[in-house]
Amino acid sequence: MEEKQLYAIDRLEQAKRIILLAKEEMPAARKRIEKQLKKDPNEAKDWYQTLRAYQARLLAALEDCRLSL
């Protein structure tokens, strides 16, 4: 039982790190997209893909939280 608790705590700590990182990365990426839309729409598209990757990682972390509780 203790091993399962340690595993759950470890997963929750990993998810916390990912969530906190996304909290900073996602708004910065969004600002970059808005700035690049005016200059180079193709580069904005690349940043949009990056933002989508951050979003997917965030959603996976949230799912890990749900499964670990």
Secondary structure as the mmCIF struct_conf table of DSSP 4:
data_model
#
loop_
_struct_conf.conf_type_id
_struct_conf.id
_struct_conf.beg_label_comp_id
_struct_conf.beg_label_asym_id
_struct_conf.beg_label_seq_id
_struct_conf.end_label_comp_id
_struct_conf.end_label_asym_id
_struct_conf.end_label_seq_id
HELX_RH_AL_P HELX_RH_AL_P1 GLU A 2 LYS A 39
HELX_RH_AL_P HELX_RH_AL_P2 PRO A 41 SER A 68
#
